[in-house]
Amino acid sequence: MRRAMCLAALLLAGPAQAEPFHHPFGEWREYNRDWLAACPDAINEDAPDFQGYSCFASTGSAALNAANLPAYKLTLIRNRLNGALDLAITVAADGAVYDQARPIELRFGGEPPIRLSMGTDLEIRHNTTNQFFVIGEQTRAALIEKMQERTALVLAVPLEGVVQPAEIRLSLQGVMASLDFMSAYARRVAQY
């Protein structure tokens, strides 16, 4: 029995205790259960968008699109210049377009859904067409706090021409470790 308990503890601790590694794409990465966090080697303060000066952590749907990427994604973004956290939802399913007249819902089991409407709670930034950023520092902070407390959520995305929204279960296991990684690696670059 003692051996079985030790083996179970090792198996459960493995994915959660991932060590950062340097990826050939030029960034530090760490897998935290179902989340991947990354901080590029360089900070480009003059970059036209957030990708030049941010660290990222995301989880995606099991369903993939034609580019072999998650059809739906939830991404945390840490601005390396000021430490601000952002939250984005990506809708990249083949042939699917988010119906911006209807709200996206985040459903945390046992609670009323959180509805995010385009223009009020969500916006498009940086010339993206399928990535929707949560508006408002307080709204983002509340969502990120809830994400740290839960193990999963259901993302409900209304699609153009489809009555029922697409419902995607996304894991939140690894959110806290990913936030810690982004904080630790935000300034680990040569010029700082």
QUIMO-V483089 format. One record per pair of residues at least 12 apart in sequence whose C-alpha atoms are under 7 Angstrom apart, sorted by the first residue. I is the first residue (numbers start at 1). J is the second residue. Records with the same first field share a line. If there is no record, write none. Layout:
# QUIMO-V483089
I=J, J
This chain:
# QUIMO-V483089
15=32, 33
16=32, 33
18=30, 31, 32
26=40, 41
27=39, 40, 41
28=40
32=174, 177, 178
33=173, 174
34=59, 171, 173, 174
35=57, 58, 59, 174, 175, 178
36=57, 58, 59
37=56, 57, 58, 178, 182
38=55, 56, 57
39=55, 56, 182, 185, 186
40=55
41=189
42=189
49=126
53=79, 80, 81
54=77, 78, 79, 80
55=77, 78, 79, 80, 182, 186
56=75, 76, 77, 78
57=75, 76, 77, 178
58=73, 74, 75, 76
59=73, 74, 75, 170
60=72, 73, 74, 170
61=73, 168, 170
65=92, 93, 94
66=94
71=91, 92, 93
72=90, 91, 92, 93
73=89, 90, 91
74=88, 89, 90
75=87, 88, 89
76=88
78=182
80=186, 187
86=140
87=133, 134, 140
88=131, 132, 133, 134
89=131, 132, 133
90=130, 131, 132
91=130, 131
92=130
96=159
97=159, 160
98=157, 158, 159, 160
99=158, 159, 160
100=118
102=117, 158
103=115, 116, 117, 118
104=116, 117, 156, 157, 158
105=155, 156, 157
106=153, 154, 155, 156
107=153, 154, 155
108=153, 154
109=153
121=134, 135
122=134, 135
123=135
147=172
148=175, 176
150=172
151=171, 172, 173
152=169, 170, 171, 172
153=169, 170, 171
154=167, 168, 169, 170
155=167, 168, 169
156=168
